[in-house]
Amino acid sequence: MSLDQAAAASGVSRATLSRIARGETSPTAHVLGRLSAAYGLTLSALPAAIEEDPPRILPRKDAARWKDPDSGNERWTISPPASGYAIELVWAEPPSGVRIEDPTPAYPGVEEHIVLFASKLRFETQDAAYHLHQHDSLRLKLFSRSALESCGSGSARRLIATRGPS
């Protein structure tokens, strides 16, 4: 997509996209969510789309890490970046008290499996709210907006397995 096409498809201004592309600003979770939906990719698959020769092994020190400047949510990709694979693993740690809204999934019916390793997490979809405690897991398909809130005393450390489109 051209910059203009990406702006139109994502609802993110051309100026913002240009600043991100030049490395002048770090995108927020909201902006990345809009871009992933525009491209029909999961959030962690965005960088994989530009990898020319992706590795099979991803040492932790080389994993793509990202911290949302608004919420402080930290994420890193556990799966080596590559297109053509259906499942990807991501580790995320939103700080206590943080609420993250996702207005649209990467594509309708994106399948997520979440395992909470520490703290408490509230996960909301348009139809339901789920309360997870340490070592709980949740499996669902997202068709519309969702939100999560880290509501324990520490970061809601979680593993997310996402299945890409078939």
Backbone as JSON Lines, residues from 0, in Angstrom:
{"i":0,"aa":"M","n":[0.84,-1.19,0.0],"ca":[0.0,0.0,0.0],"c":[0.88,1.24,0.0]}
{"i":1,"aa":"S","n":[0.41,2.25,-0.68],"ca":[1.09,3.54,-0.6],"c":[0.74,4.18,0.74]}
{"i":2,"aa":"L","n":[1.43,5.25,1.07],"ca":[1.16,5.96,2.32],"c":[-0.28,6.47,2.35]}
{"i":3,"aa":"D","n":[-0.75,7.0,1.23],"ca":[-2.13,7.49,1.15],"c":[-3.13,6.36,1.31]}
{"i":4,"aa":"Q","n":[-2.87,5.22,0.69],"ca":[-3.77,4.07,0.81],"c":[-3.8,3.54,2.25]}
{"i":5,"aa":"A","n":[-2.62,3.47,2.87],"ca":[-2.56,3.0,4.25],"c":[-3.3,3.95,5.18]}
{"i":6,"aa":"A","n":[-3.17,5.25,4.95],"ca":[-3.88,6.23,5.77],"c":[-5.39,6.08,5.6]}
{"i":7,"aa":"A","n":[-5.84,5.93,4.37],"ca":[-7.28,5.78,4.12],"c":[-7.82,4.49,4.72]}
{"i":8,"aa":"A","n":[-7.09,3.39,4.58],"ca":[-7.56,2.09,5.07],"c":[-7.53,1.99,6.59]}
{"i":9,"aa":"S","n":[-6.57,2.67,7.22],"ca":[-6.4,2.53,8.68],"c":[-7.07,3.64,9.48]}
{"i":10,"aa":"G","n":[-7.31,4.78,8.85],"ca":[-7.84,5.91,9.6],"c":[-6.76,6.65,10.37]}
{"i":11,"aa":"V","n":[-5.5,6.32,10.1],"ca":[-4.36,7.0,10.73],"c":[-3.86,8.04,9.74]}
{"i":12,"aa":"S","n":[-3.59,9.24,10.21],"ca":[-3.21,10.31,9.29],"c":[-1.93,9.98,8.54]}
{"i":13,"aa":"R","n":[-1.85,10.52,7.33],"ca":[-0.66,10.34,6.49],"c":[0.57,10.88,7.2]}
{"i":14,"aa":"A","n":[0.42,12.02,7.89],"ca":[1.54,12.64,8.59],"c":[2.05,11.72,9.71]}
{"i":15,"aa":"T","n":[1.15,11.12,10.46],"ca":[1.55,10.2,11.53],"c":[2.27,8.99,10.95]}
{"i":16,"aa":"L","n":[1.72,8.42,9.89],"ca":[2.36,7.26,9.25],"c":[3.75,7.61,8.74]}
{"i":17,"aa":"S","n":[3.89,8.79,8.19],"ca":[5.19,9.24,7.68],"c":[6.2,9.38,8.82]}
{"i":18,"aa":"R","n":[5.77,9.96,9.96],"ca":[6.68,10.11,11.1],"c":[7.09,8.75,11.66]}
{"i":19,"aa":"I","n":[6.16,7.8,11.68],"ca":[6.48,6.44,12.15],"c":[7.48,5.79,11.21]}
{"i":20,"aa":"A","n":[7.25,5.91,9.9],"ca":[8.13,5.3,8.91],"c":[9.54,5.87,8.98]}
{"i":21,"aa":"R","n":[9.66,7.14,9.32],"ca":[10.98,7.77,9.43],"c":[11.64,7.53,10.8]}
{"i":22,"aa":"G","n":[10.91,6.86,11.7],"ca":[11.45,6.58,13.02],"c":[11.43,7.78,13.96]}
{"i":23,"aa":"E","n":[10.62,8.78,13.64],"ca":[10.56,9.99,14.47],"c":[9.64,9.83,15.66]}
{"i":24,"aa":"T","n":[8.75,8.84,15.63],"ca":[7.82,8.6,16.72],"c":[7.55,7.11,16.82]}
{"i":25,"aa":"S","n":[7.16,6.7,18.0],"ca":[6.81,5.29,18.22],"c":[5.28,5.18,18.18]}
{"i":26,"aa":"P","n":[4.75,4.24,17.43],"ca":[3.3,4.13,17.34],"c":[2.69,3.61,18.64]}
{"i":27,"aa":"T","n":[1.49,4.09,18.94],"ca":[0.77,3.59,20.1],"c":[0.11,2.26,19.74]}
{"i":28,"aa":"A","n":[-0.4,1.57,20.75],"ca":[-1.12,0.31,20.52],"c":[-2.34,0.56,19.63]}
{"i":29,"aa":"H","n":[-2.99,1.68,19.83],"ca":[-4.17,2.02,19.03],"c":[-3.8,2.15,17.55]}
{"i":30,"aa":"V","n":[-2.73,2.85,17.26],"ca":[-2.29,3.04,15.87],"c":[-1.87,1.7,15.27]}
{"i":31,"aa":"L","n":[-1.1,0.9,16.01],"ca":[-0.7,-0.41,15.49],"c":[-1.9,-1.31,15.24]}
{"i":32,"aa":"G","n":[-2.89,-1.24,16.12],"ca":[-4.11,-2.02,15.92],"c":[-4.84,-1.63,14.64]}
{"i":33,"aa":"R","n":[-4.91,-0.33,14.38],"ca":[-5.56,0.14,13.15],"c":[-4.79,-0.31,11.9]}
{"i":34,"aa":"L","n":[-3.45,-0.25,11.99],"ca":[-2.63,-0.68,10.85],"c":[-2.75,-2.19,10.61]}
{"i":35,"aa":"S","n":[-2.73,-2.96,11.69],"ca":[-2.84,-4.41,11.51],"c":[-4.19,-4.77,10.9]}
{"i":36,"aa":"A","n":[-5.25,-4.08,11.31],"ca":[-6.57,-4.34,10.72],"c":[-6.59,-3.93,9.25]}
{"i":37,"aa":"A","n":[-5.96,-2.82,8.92],"ca":[-5.94,-2.36,7.52],"c":[-5.22,-3.35,6.62]}
{"i":38,"aa":"Y","n":[-4.16,-3.96,7.14],"ca":[-3.39,-4.92,6.35],"c":[-3.9,-6.36,6.51]}
{"i":39,"aa":"G","n":[-4.85,-6.57,7.44],"ca":[-5.35,-7.91,7.68],"c":[-4.33,-8.82,8.32]}
{"i":40,"aa":"L","n":[-3.46,-8.23,9.14],"ca":[-2.41,-8.99,9.83],"c":[-2.55,-8.81,11.33]}
{"i":41,"aa":"T","n":[-2.1,-9.79,12.08],"ca":[-2.08,-9.61,13.52],"c":[-0.99,-8.61,13.86]}
{"i":42,"aa":"L","n":[-1.06,-8.08,15.06],"ca":[-0.12,-7.03,15.48],"c":[1.33,-7.45,15.34]}
{"i":43,"aa":"S","n":[1.65,-8.65,15.78],"ca":[3.05,-9.08,15.71],"c":[3.45,-9.54,14.31]}
{"i":44,"aa":"A","n":[2.49,-9.75,13.42],"ca":[2.82,-10.17,12.05],"c":[3.19,-8.98,11.17]}
{"i":45,"aa":"L","n":[2.91,-7.77,11.61],"ca":[3.26,-6.59,10.8],"c":[4.74,-6.57,10.43]}
{"i":46,"aa":"P","n":[5.68,-6.7,11.39],"ca":[7.09,-6.68,11.0],"c":[7.49,-7.89,10.16]}
{"i":47,"aa":"A","n":[6.84,-9.02,10.38],"ca":[7.18,-10.24,9.62],"c":[6.89,-10.06,8.14]}
{"i":48,"aa":"A","n":[5.93,-9.2,7.82],"ca":[5.55,-9.0,6.43],"c":[6.68,-8.4,5.6]}
{"i":49,"aa":"I","n":[7.65,-7.75,6.27],"ca":[8.75,-7.14,5.52],"c":[10.06,-7.91,5.64]}
{"i":50,"aa":"E","n":[10.06,-8.98,6.42],"ca":[11.27,-9.81,6.56],"c":[11.55,-10.54,5.25]}
{"i":51,"aa":"E","n":[12.76,-10.39,4.72],"ca":[13.12,-11.07,3.47],"c":[13.63,-12.49,3.71]}
{"i":52,"aa":"D","n":[14.41,-12.67,4.76],"ca":[14.98,-13.98,5.05],"c":[14.81,-14.25,6.54]}
{"i":53,"aa":"P","n":[13.59,-14.62,6.97],"ca":[13.33,-14.75,8.4],"c":[14.08,-15.93,9.01]}
{"i":54,"aa":"P","n":[14.52,-15.77,10.26],"ca":[15.24,-16.85,10.94],"c":[14.28,-17.93,11.43]}
{"i":55,"aa":"R","n":[14.76,-19.14,11.63],"ca":[13.96,-20.22,12.21],"c":[14.03,-20.18,13.73]}
{"i":56,"aa":"I","n":[15.17,-19.72,14.24],"ca":[15.35,-19.61,15.69],"c":[15.44,-18.12,16.02]}
{"i":57,"aa":"L","n":[14.75,-17.74,17.07],"ca":[14.76,-16.34,17.49],"c":[15.3,-16.26,18.91]}
{"i":58,"aa":"P","n":[16.58,-15.91,19.07],"ca":[17.11,-15.72,20.43],"c":[16.36,-14.59,21.12]}
{"i":59,"aa":"R","n":[16.11,-14.74,22.4],"ca":[15.33,-13.73,23.13],"c":[15.92,-12.33,22.97]}
{"i":60,"aa":"K","n":[17.25,-12.24,22.95],"ca":[17.89,-10.93,22.82],"c":[17.55,-10.26,21.49]}
{"i":61,"aa":"D","n":[17.15,-11.05,20.48],"ca":[16.82,-10.51,19.16],"c":[15.32,-10.34,18.93]}
{"i":62,"aa":"A","n":[14.52,-10.73,19.9],"ca":[13.07,-10.64,19.74],"c":[12.63,-9.19,19.62]}
{"i":63,"aa":"A","n":[11.67,-8.95,18.74],"ca":[11.13,-7.6,18.56],"c":[10.38,-7.21,19.83]}
{"i":64,"aa":"R","n":[10.83,-6.14,20.46],"ca":[10.2,-5.64,21.68],"c":[9.58,-4.28,21.38]}
{"i":65,"aa":"W","n":[8.47,-4.03,22.04],"ca":[7.79,-2.76,21.83],"c":[7.1,-2.36,23.11]}
{"i":66,"aa":"K","n":[7.18,-1.09,23.45],"ca":[6.51,-0.56,24.63],"c":[5.6,0.57,24.18]}
{"i":67,"aa":"D","n":[4.32,0.44,24.49],"ca":[3.34,1.45,24.12],"c":[3.63,2.72,24.93]}
{"i":68,"aa":"P","n":[3.9,3.84,24.24],"ca":[4.22,5.07,24.96],"c":[3.05,5.6,25.8]}
{"i":69,"aa":"D","n":[1.82,5.23,25.45],"ca":[0.67,5.71,26.21],"c":[0.4,4.88,27.46]}
{"i":70,"aa":"S","n":[0.37,3.55,27.31],"ca":[-0.05,2.68,28.41],"c":[1.1,2.05,29.2]}
{"i":71,"aa":"G","n":[2.29,1.99,28.61],"ca":[3.39,1.29,29.25],"c":[3.35,-0.21,29.02]}
{"i":72,"aa":"N","n":[2.37,-0.68,28.24],"ca":[2.28,-2.1,27.92],"c":[3.49,-2.52,27.12]}
{"i":73,"aa":"E","n":[4.16,-3.58,27.58],"ca":[5.31,-4.11,26.86],"c":[4.93,-5.41,26.18]}
{"i":74,"aa":"R","n":[5.38,-5.58,24.94],"ca":[5.12,-6.8,24.17],"c":[6.41,-7.22,23.49]}
{"i":75,"aa":"W","n":[6.59,-8.51,23.35],"ca":[7.65,-8.98,22.48],"c":[7.22,-10.25,21.81]}
{"i":76,"aa":"T","n":[7.68,-10.39,20.59],"ca":[7.34,-11.53,19.77],"c":[8.21,-12.7,20.17]}
{"i":77,"aa":"I","n":[7.59,-13.83,20.45],"ca":[8.32,-15.04,20.81],"c":[8.59,-15.87,19.56]}
{"i":78,"aa":"S","n":[7.62,-15.9,18.65],"ca":[7.79,-16.67,17.4],"c":[8.75,-15.95,16.47]}
{"i":79,"aa":"P","n":[9.63,-16.69,15.8],"ca":[10.46,-16.04,14.78],"c":[9.56,-15.41,13.72]}
{"i":80,"aa":"P","n":[9.91,-14.19,13.25],"ca":[9.06,-13.52,12.27],"c":[9.08,-14.25,10.93]}
{"i":81,"aa":"A","n":[7.91,-14.55,10.42],"ca":[7.81,-15.21,9.11],"c":[6.38,-15.16,8.62]}
{"i":82,"aa":"S","n":[6.21,-14.92,7.35],"ca":[4.87,-15.0,6.78],"c":[4.63,-16.44,6.36]}
{"i":83,"aa":"G","n":[3.37,-16.81,6.21],"ca":[3.03,-18.15,5.77],"c":[2.78,-19.13,6.89]}
{"i":84,"aa":"Y","n":[2.93,-18.7,8.15],"ca":[2.65,-19.56,9.3],"c":[1.36,-19.08,9.95]}
{"i":85,"aa":"A","n":[0.56,-19.99,10.47],"ca":[-0.74,-19.64,11.01],"c":[-0.71,-19.24,12.48]}
{"i":86,"aa":"I","n":[0.28,-19.71,13.24],"ca":[0.29,-19.45,14.68],"c":[1.49,-18.6,15.05]}
{"i":87,"aa":"E","n":[1.25,-17.63,15.92],"ca":[2.35,-16.82,16.44],"c":[2.18,-16.67,17.94]}
{"i":88,"aa":"L","n":[3.29,-16.53,18.63],"ca":[3.3,-16.37,20.08],"c":[3.86,-15.0,20.44]}
{"i":89,"aa":"V","n":[3.19,-14.36,21.39],"ca":[3.59,-13.04,21.86],"c":[3.51,-13.04,23.38]}
{"i":90,"aa":"W","n":[4.46,-12.39,24.02],"ca":[4.44,-12.18,25.47],"c":[4.07,-10.72,25.69]}
{"i":91,"aa":"A","n":[3.18,-10.46,26.66],"ca":[2.78,-9.08,26.93],"c":[2.67,-8.86,28.43]}
{"i":92,"aa":"E","n":[2.99,-7.64,28.85],"ca":[2.95,-7.28,30.27],"c":[2.39,-5.87,30.45]}
{"i":93,"aa":"P","n":[1.07,-5.72,30.48],"ca":[0.54,-4.4,30.79],"c":[0.66,-4.12,32.29]}
{"i":94,"aa":"P","n":[1.12,-2.94,32.68],"ca":[1.23,-2.62,34.1],"c":[-0.14,-2.62,34.79]}
{"i":95,"aa":"S","n":[-0.12,-2.78,36.09],"ca":[-1.36,-2.77,36.88],"c":[-2.12,-1.47,36.65]}
{"i":96,"aa":"G","n":[-3.42,-1.58,36.51],"ca":[-4.28,-0.41,36.33],"c":[-4.43,0.06,34.9]}
{"i":97,"aa":"V","n":[-3.71,-0.55,33.96],"ca":[-3.77,-0.12,32.56],"c":[-4.95,-0.79,31.86]}
{"i":98,"aa":"R","n":[-5.66,-0.01,31.07],"ca":[-6.75,-0.5,30.23],"c":[-6.37,-0.24,28.78]}
{"i":99,"aa":"I","n":[-6.47,-1.28,27.95],"ca":[-6.11,-1.15,26.55],"c":[-7.33,-1.52,25.71]}
{"i":100,"aa":"E","n":[-7.73,-0.6,24.85],"ca":[-8.89,-0.82,23.98],"c":[-8.41,-1.16,22.58]}
{"i":101,"aa":"D","n":[-9.04,-2.13,21.97],"ca":[-8.75,-2.51,20.59],"c":[-10.05,-2.38,19.81]}
{"i":102,"aa":"P","n":[-10.17,-1.33,19.0],"ca":[-11.45,-1.07,18.32],"c":[-11.8,-2.1,17.26]}
{"i":103,"aa":"T","n":[-10.81,-2.8,16.72],"ca":[-11.09,-3.77,15.68],"c":[-10.01,-4.84,15.64]}
{"i":104,"aa":"P","n":[-10.38,-6.1,15.47],"ca":[-9.35,-7.14,15.35],"c":[-8.64,-7.05,14.01]}
{"i":105,"aa":"A","n":[-7.51,-7.73,13.89],"ca":[-6.74,-7.72,12.64],"c":[-7.6,-8.2,11.48]}
{"i":106,"aa":"Y","n":[-8.44,-9.17,11.73],"ca":[-9.41,-9.65,10.75],"c":[-10.54,-10.3,11.54]}
{"i":107,"aa":"P","n":[-11.75,-10.34,11.0],"ca":[-12.87,-10.93,11.72],"c":[-12.63,-12.41,12.03]}
{"i":108,"aa":"G","n":[-12.82,-12.78,13.28],"ca":[-12.66,-14.17,13.69],"c":[-11.25,-14.54,14.09]}
{"i":109,"aa":"V","n":[-10.37,-13.54,14.31],"ca":[-9.01,-13.86,14.75],"c":[-9.11,-14.69,16.03]}
{"i":110,"aa":"E","n":[-8.38,-15.78,16.07],"ca":[-8.42,-16.7,17.21],"c":[-7.26,-16.41,18.14]}
{"i":111,"aa":"E","n":[-7.57,-16.22,19.43],"ca":[-6.55,-15.97,20.43],"c":[-6.7,-16.94,21.59]}
{"i":112,"aa":"H","n":[-5.56,-17.37,22.09],"ca":[-5.49,-18.17,23.3],"c":[-4.59,-17.39,24.25]}
{"i":113,"aa":"I","n":[-5.08,-17.12,25.44],"ca":[-4.35,-16.3,26.41],"c":[-4.12,-17.13,27.67]}
{"i":114,"aa":"V","n":[-2.87,-17.15,28.14],"ca":[-2.54,-17.8,29.4],"c":[-1.97,-16.71,30.3]}
{"i":115,"aa":"L","n":[-2.59,-16.51,31.45],"ca":[-2.15,-15.49,32.39],"c":[-1.18,-16.11,33.4]}
{"i":116,"aa":"F","n":[0.04,-15.61,33.45],"ca":[1.05,-16.16,34.34],"c":[1.15,-15.43,35.67]}
{"i":117,"aa":"A","n":[0.73,-14.18,35.72],"ca":[0.81,-13.42,36.97],"c":[-0.27,-12.34,36.99]}
{"i":118,"aa":"S","n":[-0.73,-12.04,38.18],"ca":[-1.68,-10.96,38.44],"c":[-3.11,-11.33,38.04]}
{"i":119,"aa":"K","n":[-3.91,-10.33,37.71],"ca":[-5.3,-10.53,37.3],"c":[-5.56,-9.72,36.04]}
{"i":120,"aa":"L","n":[-6.49,-10.2,35.24],"ca":[-6.79,-9.56,33.96],"c":[-8.28,-9.63,33.7]}
{"i":121,"aa":"R","n":[-8.83,-8.53,33.25],"ca":[-10.22,-8.5,32.79],"c":[-10.16,-8.31,31.28]}
{"i":122,"aa":"F","n":[-10.8,-9.23,30.54],"ca":[-10.81,-9.17,29.08],"c":[-12.26,-9.01,28.65]}
{"i":123,"aa":"E","n":[-12.54,-7.99,27.87],"ca":[-13.91,-7.71,27.43],"c":[-14.02,-7.83,25.92]}
{"i":124,"aa":"T","n":[-15.13,-8.41,25.49],"ca":[-15.5,-8.37,24.08],"c":[-16.82,-7.62,24.02]}
{"i":125,"aa":"Q","n":[-17.35,-7.47,22.85],"ca":[-18.63,-6.78,22.71],"c":[-19.74,-7.55,23.43]}
{"i":126,"aa":"D","n":[-19.57,-8.88,23.56],"ca":[-20.62,-9.72,24.12],"c":[-20.4,-10.18,25.56]}
{"i":127,"aa":"A","n":[-19.17,-10.14,26.06],"ca":[-18.92,-10.74,27.37],"c":[-17.69,-10.12,28.03]}
{"i":128,"aa":"A","n":[-17.56,-10.36,29.33],"ca":[-16.38,-9.96,30.09],"c":[-15.85,-11.2,30.79]}
{"i":129,"aa":"Y","n":[-14.53,-11.37,30.77],"ca":[-13.89,-12.53,31.37],"c":[-12.89,-12.05,32.41]}
{"i":130,"aa":"H","n":[-12.9,-12.69,33.57],"ca":[-11.98,-12.35,34.65],"c":[-10.99,-13.5,34.8]}
{"i":131,"aa":"L","n":[-9.73,-13.22,34.54],"ca":[-8.69,-14.24,34.63],"c":[-7.81,-13.99,35.85]}
{"i":132,"aa":"H","n":[-7.45,-15.08,36.51],"ca":[-6.52,-15.06,37.62],"c":[-5.28,-15.84,37.21]}
{"i":133,"aa":"Q","n":[-4.24,-15.74,38.03],"ca":[-2.98,-16.4,37.72],"c":[-3.21,-17.86,37.29]}
{"i":134,"aa":"H","n":[-2.61,-18.23,36.18],"ca":[-2.64,-19.57,35.57],"c":[-3.95,-19.91,34.86]}
{"i":135,"aa":"D","n":[-4.9,-18.97,34.79],"ca":[-6.12,-19.18,34.0],"c":[-5.79,-19.02,32.53]}
{"i":136,"aa":"S","n":[-6.61,-19.63,31.68],"ca":[-6.46,-19.44,30.25],"c":[-7.81,-19.12,29.63]}
{"i":137,"aa":"L","n":[-7.77,-18.48,28.5],"ca":[-8.97,-18.06,27.78],"c":[-8.74,-18.29,26.3]}
{"i":138,"aa":"R","n":[-9.73,-18.86,25.64],"ca":[-9.67,-19.05,24.19],"c":[-10.91,-18.39,23.61]}
{"i":139,"aa":"L","n":[-10.72,-17.61,22.55],"ca":[-11.86,-16.95,21.92],"c":[-11.53,-16.52,20.5]}
{"i":140,"aa":"K","n":[-12.58,-16.17,19.78],"ca":[-12.45,-15.59,18.45],"c":[-13.02,-14.18,18.52]}
{"i":141,"aa":"L","n":[-12.26,-13.23,17.98],"ca":[-12.66,-11.83,18.04],"c":[-13.24,-11.37,16.7]}
{"i":142,"aa":"F","n":[-14.42,-10.79,16.77],"ca":[-15.08,-10.29,15.57],"c":[-15.26,-8.78,15.62]}
{"i":143,"aa":"S","n":[-15.12,-8.19,16.79],"ca":[-15.3,-6.75,16.93],"c":[-14.42,-6.26,18.07]}
{"i":144,"aa":"R","n":[-14.74,-5.12,18.57],"ca":[-13.9,-4.46,19.57],"c":[-13.64,-5.37,20.78]}
{"i":145,"aa":"S","n":[-12.51,-5.12,21.43],"ca":[-12.18,-5.8,22.68],"c":[-11.38,-4.84,23.54]}
{"i":146,"aa":"A","n":[-11.26,-5.18,24.8],"ca":[-10.46,-4.38,25.72],"c":[-9.94,-5.3,26.81]}
{"i":147,"aa":"L","n":[-8.8,-4.91,27.37],"ca":[-8.29,-5.65,28.52],"c":[-7.85,-4.67,29.57]}
{"i":148,"aa":"E","n":[-7.93,-5.12,30.81],"ca":[-7.5,-4.3,31.93],"c":[-6.67,-5.15,32.87]}
{"i":149,"aa":"S","n":[-5.48,-4.67,33.17],"ca":[-4.62,-5.32,34.15],"c":[-5.09,-4.85,35.52]}
{"i":150,"aa":"C","n":[-5.72,-5.74,36.26],"ca":[-6.39,-5.3,37.49],"c":[-5.84,-5.94,38.77]}
{"i":151,"aa":"G","n":[-4.65,-6.53,38.7],"ca":[-4.04,-7.09,39.89],"c":[-3.03,-6.13,40.47]}
{"i":152,"aa":"S","n":[-2.23,-6.63,41.39],"ca":[-1.26,-5.76,42.06],"c":[0.03,-5.56,41.25]}
{"i":153,"aa":"G","n":[0.23,-6.37,40.22],"ca":[1.42,-6.22,39.38],"c":[1.05,-6.36,37.91]}
{"i":154,"aa":"S","n":[2.04,-6.37,37.05],"ca":[1.81,-6.52,35.62],"c":[1.09,-7.83,35.33]}
{"i":155,"aa":"A","n":[0.16,-7.79,34.39],"ca":[-0.58,-8.99,33.97],"c":[0.26,-9.7,32.91]}
{"i":156,"aa":"R","n":[1.22,-10.49,33.36],"ca":[2.14,-11.17,32.45],"c":[1.39,-12.32,31.77]}
{"i":157,"aa":"R","n":[1.35,-12.27,30.43],"ca":[0.58,-13.27,29.71],"c":[1.22,-13.68,28.39]}
{"i":158,"aa":"L","n":[0.92,-14.91,28.03],"ca":[1.33,-15.46,26.75],"c":[0.1,-15.46,25.86]}
{"i":159,"aa":"I","n":[0.26,-14.99,24.63],"ca":[-0.84,-14.93,23.69],"c":[-0.46,-15.75,22.46]}
{"i":160,"aa":"A","n":[-1.29,-16.71,22.14],"ca":[-1.12,-17.48,20.9],"c":[-2.22,-17.01,19.96]}
{"i":161,"aa":"T","n":[-1.83,-16.57,18.79],"ca":[-2.8,-16.07,17.81],"c":[-2.7,-16.92,16.55]}
{"i":162,"aa":"R","n":[-3.86,-17.29,16.06],"ca":[-3.92,-18.04,14.8],"c":[-4.28,-17.09,13.69]}
{"i":163,"aa":"G","n":[-3.44,-17.02,12.68],"ca":[-3.69,-16.14,11.55],"c":[-4.76,-16.68,10.63]}
{"i":164,"aa":"P","n":[-5.14,-15.9,9.62],"ca":[-6.2,-16.34,8.71],"c":[-5.77,-17.59,7.95]}
{"i":165,"aa":"S","n":[-6.73,-18.46,7.71],"ca":[-6.44,-19.72,6.99],"c":[-6.38,-19.48,5.5]}
